[in-house]
Amino acid sequence: MVTSSNTNDWDREHIIHPLYRVGENNGIVIDEGHGVFLRDTNGKEYLDCRAQLACVNLGYSRKDIIQAISDQMHKLPYTTIFHGFSNSTVIECSQRLAELMPGGLNHFIFTSGGSESIESAFRIARSYWEIKHSPKYKVISLYDSYHGNSLGAVTATGMGKGHAWTGVGPLPTGFIHIPSYDCYHCMFGLKYPSCNIQCARFLGETISKEGEDSVAAFIAEPVLGVSGMIPPPTEYWPLVRKICSERKVLLIVDEVMTGFGRTGKLFAVEHWGVIPDIMTMAKGITSAYLPFGAVAFSEEIFSSLKGSILLGFTYSGHPACAAAAIKTMEIYKRERIVDHAAEVGRHVLNRLKSEFNALPGVDNISGMGLMLGMNIVKDKVTKASVSPTVTAEIEKRATENGLLIRCMSAFTTPGSRIGFTPPLTITVQEADRALDILKPILASLKAT
């Protein structure tokens, strides 16, 4: 077995870690995982309340998923779906997925992950309007949003531009950002509910100013993810759906992080009864056991695209990934994972609000299901954020105590926020153990 001592140097000098300083690492080399726990090469165990990038929804070392992948690899490890070829596994996967999708979104393009799904959604939207003989090409997205690291996805991303856009060079044209639904840091300086949901209404104003005949789509996460697991006001999504329908703008919902039970519904849009025109997925579709993603879209879009040619990727519809997705979807249903996530999420949120909210450095506790977060502040009145060194210290102390949490200070603008996004299989007892570790760390916080 390798040890951290003989791998860290190689790791620092040869492997680039996304969203981390080049030539550095945090010294933790993970070697094993089981349930909601990870173990490093030194034998130290961690309770993973990140689910890594909020993607390991079913926890680690699920033998049934691993067996499904193995069986498929023995049967057919790969075949392309380019040039009209297909494979029986991806067809079954699409049929299973269609049974779960809201409101007739039963047409799919398959990808290898979230960024590819976002890029595909943009291509579908622009191709749709081109076929309609309309010059629509602009995409509106939110400040504070995160959509991925490929060129179009990173341009649509509206947070941490000093990080996300560094070294990208000239960006694609036609991308516009508007204020997000983060009420705690309202860019309009308003208060909910007297604000009349100005963040949503501003979408309509922006479409008017840009020209309805130029705006192809609006894209947003149902709950802001990397910005801190921030839910919208109840009225936001129904109003956005109405605006997009009236202005003939396609609504793209980015369910890459929120999808497959993370918010206590199978898909987050179900909380508001909203049906988008296009939905992007990844992460939880295979519980991250293999890289896989999908884009679902409406019958209207599919009918319009018939006869055209859309580009894809070498690994689109990969049969082993599709097999992992089939088994994962089966587990979500059989084990009532979504209901479990909602139940444990309510318990965690109640504890956070009753015990953590009184701490001087903790504010704005919010979220849905097991997609929860809290702001770490110097002052609750001014909402002034602590420095990144404070949240880094919180994360470090939690890790030393065997708890993995995610602090979003490096990206989040304007504040620092801690996320609580464990595997959806976490028990109440395991969640309590995590909170019992975190609470004294936050109670001793010296904000600077």
C-alpha positions, -999 to +999 in steps of 0.1 A: +000+000+000+013+035-008+017+060+020+013+098+020+050+102+026+060+086-006+033+101-028+028+137-017+060+150-034+051+133-067+015+146-064+026+182-059+051+181-087+032+162-114-006+165-108-027+196-111-056+198-087-085+218-101-094+249-081-062+246-060-028+263-062-006+247-088+023+229-072+005+224-039-018+199-023-034+195+012-015+165+021-045+141+022-043+111-001-076+091+000-072+054-003-105+037+006-142+046+010-172+028+025-207+042+032-202+079+042-166+074+053-133+078+036-099+066+047-065+080+038-032+063+032-023+068+069-054+049+080-072+081+093-110+079+087-132+109+077-169+114+078-175+129+043-201+157+046-191+170+012-200+139-008-168+152-024-183+177-050-219+169-038-219+140-062-214+107-043-251+106-035-252+069-026-220+067-006-189+047-013-183+010-023-219+001-033-214-035-044-245-034-065-233-005-086-199-020-090-213-053-100-235-036-127-205-019-141-184-051-141-212-071-158-215-045-185-177-043-190-176-081-195-206-079-220-197-048-239-171-023-226-176+004-253-193+012-286-198+046-301-233+061-307-219+083-335-232+079-371-264+063-359-249+034-340-264+026-306-262+001-277-289-017-258-277-003-224-279+034-233-314+028-247-325+011-215-309+040-196-328+066-215-361+047-210-355+045-172-346+082-172-377+092-191-398+076-164-383+099-139-382+132-158-408+159-151-433+169-178-424+151-210-387+158-210-380+124-227-354+132-253-317+130-244-281+137-254-256+118-232-223+133-221-194+125-197-203+151-171-217+185-161-196+208-183-203+187-214-240+188-205-240+225-202-222+230-235-246+206-252-276+225-238-263+258-253-258+241-286-293+226-286-308+260-277-289+279-304-295+252-330-333+252-322-336+289-329-314+286-361-337+260-374-366+283-365-349+309-388-345+332-358-312+350-350-315+343-312-281+334-297-277+352-264-277+333-231-287+350-198-273+335-166-269+346-130-242+363-110-232+338-082-239+309-105-216+280-114-220+260-146-186+243-152-151+249-165-153+244-203-154+276-224-191+282-227-199+269-192-173+291-176-185+321-195-220+315-182-207+311-147-212+343-128-191+338-097-155+340-087-145+355-121-110+362-109-106+324-105-130+309-130-120+332-159-082+334-152-062+324-183-093+317-204-085+346-228-112+360-251-145+347-240-174+336-263-198+364-271-235+365-263-234+358-226-252+381-201-253+381-163-281+394-141-285+394-103-291+361-086-318+352-060-294+354-030-316+374-007-289+377+020-267+397-004-295+412-026-278+432-054-308+454-056-306+463-019-341+451-013-358+429+013-379+398+008-409+397+004-415+434-002-389+432-030-417+418-053-391+393-065-372+419-084-344+394-092-369+374-113-386+404-128-353+418-139-350+389-162-379+402-182-365+437-182-331+424-195-348+404-223-366+435-233-335+457-233-314+431-252-342+424-276-365+395-275-354+384-310-318+380-298-322+360-265-321+323-270-321+310-234-320+317-197-300+292-176-298+289-138-293+264-110-326+257-091-305+261-059-272+279-061-245+253-055-209+263-054-220+298-042-231+281-009-262+259-013-286+289-015-323+283-022-345+309-040-376+326-028-407+304-033-421+327-060-388+329-081-390+298-104-428+300-113-422+337-122-391+329-143-410+301-161-438+326-169-414+352-182-395+328-204-427+314-219-442+349-226-409+362-241-402+330-262-369+323-244-359+287-237-355+279-200-325+257-192-324+244-157-289+232-144-297+202-123-261+189-123-257+192-086-294+194-074-306+164-094-313+129-082-325+137-047-300+163-033-328+188-024-353+162-011-370+159-044-357+138-073-352+170-093-352+204-076-377+220-100-403+197-086-404+218-055-421+245-075-439+225-102-418+240-129-410+222-162-380+236-181-375+233-218-340+218-213-325+202-182-288+193-176-277+164-154-246+146-142-231+139-107-259+119-090-270+101-122-243+075-114-235+087-079-201+096-094-191+060-098-184+067-134-183+100-153-217+104-170-242+132-178-273+139-198-293+167-213-331+162-215-353+184-236-389+188-248-408+172-276-411+206-293-373+210-294-368+174-306-394+178-333-377+210-345-342+194-345-353+163-365-332+159-396-304+182-383-270+171-371-258+178-336-223+172-324-215+149-294-185+133-277-165+102-281-179+088-248-215+098-254-237+069-243-209+049-229-225+015-220-206+010-187-216+045-176-252+038-187-252+006-167-241+025-136-269+050-142-295+023-146-285+007-113-282+040-095-317+050-106-330+016-094-315+022-060-330+057-057-364+042-062-360+009-043-344+024-012-366+056-012-334+076-011-351+109-019-375+106+010-346+097+033-326+127+022-356+150+029-361+135+063-324+137+074-322+171+058-351+184+080-334+170+111-300+187+102-317+220+093-336+220+126-304+214+146-285+241+127-312+267+132-318+258+169-282+253+180-259+270+155-279+302+146-271+316+181-234+314+175-220+349+169-202+340+137-230+320+120-258+335+100-283+328+072-287+291+077-307+278+047-311+251+021-332+222+010-329+185+016-292+177+021-281+208+002-276+231+032-253+260+040-245+288+065-227+321+063-196+327+084-196+364+093-177+390+114-209+408+122-246+397+117-258+433+114-234+444+086-232+408+072-194+414+068-177+382+058-147+367+075-115+364+056-106+333+037-080+324+063-109+319+089-129+295+067-097+277+058-090+273+095-125+259+101-120+234+073-086+224+086-098+219+122-128+199+110-105+177+089-082+171+119-113+159+138-123+135+110-149+156+093-148+167+057-168+199+050-167+224+022-160+261+027-168+281-004-148+313+005-124+310-025-153+314-050-182+329-031-189+366-037-193+385-015-191+361+015-178+329+030-202+300+034-200+264+047-219+237+029-233+206+043-238+181+014-232+145+026-241+114+007-279+111+007-276+077+025-262+094+057-281+084+088-295+108+115-268+094+139-240+100+114-253+135+107-255+143+144-219+131+148-209+155+121-227+184+137-213+176+171-178+179+156-185+211+138-204+230+165-175+236+190-152+246+161-177+273+151-184+283+187-147+290+192-145+311+160-125+343+162-137+363+132-112+384+114 
